Amino acid sequence: MMMSDMEHDGRREDASRSAGEAPETGFGEATPEAQPGADALASLSAERDELKDRVLRTLAEMENLRRRTEREVADARTYAVTNFARDMLNVADNVRRAIESVPAEARAGADGALKGLLDGIELTERDLAKTLERHGVKLVEPQGQRFDPNRHQAMFEVPNAEVPAGTVVQVVQSGYVIGDRVLRPALVGVAKGGPKPPPAPDAV
């Protein structure tokens, strides 16, 4: 059976439309740009702050360690001779006793061998004091000073209305310090019965 001209023309038009249409691939569609979420930003900020805090604390600990080490080294240098210096104080005491055992009149009229002996003992005392001082050991001379319980040890009280109460009026044994530490407190007699002492400078 022969197709009509109308049907034949319709099929040709459908074929032409099918051949002219391109398949849709979807490649032309745009994708939105990815952005970090609020939770991710908050997490990164918290991590940054924690790391910064750790770094600052580590630096502070290192600085404290450096200062402590420097202080310990300085103390070791200053106080390394403490025990030896304390033993040498007995020598200094004996030299002083030897000098004081000679009456002032005898020293004033001494000549010859006696004068040479006394001069030699006094020279030894001065050299010993210089040697101790060179190693940080210094003599405490509290005569006439206000009694300081940190550096002095009161042995007795002396009635004396002419000086403020608590004034050192007699030194039984000299004291010594090494650096800022007391090596041996001075043994002293303290006045009583006098006027009230003025307040200490740090108490004003």
HELIX and SHEET records of a PDB file:
HELIX    1   1 ASP A    5  GLY A   20  1                                  16    
HELIX    2   2 ALA A   38  TYR A   79  1                                  42    
HELIX    3   3 THR A   82  GLU A  100  1                                  19    
HELIX    4   4 ALA A  104  ALA A  108  1                                   5    
HELIX    5   5 GLY A  112  ARG A  134  1                                  23    
HELIX    6   6 PRO A  201  ALA A  203  5                                   3    
SHEET    1   A 3 VAL A 137  VAL A 140  0                                        
SHEET    2   A 3 GLY A 175  ILE A 178 -1                                        
SHEET    3   A 3 ARG A 181  ARG A 184 -1                                        
SHEET    1   B 3 HIS A 152  PRO A 159  0                                        
SHEET    2   B 3 ALA A 186  LYS A 192  1                                        
SHEET    3   B 3 VAL A 168  GLN A 173 -1                                        
END                                                                             
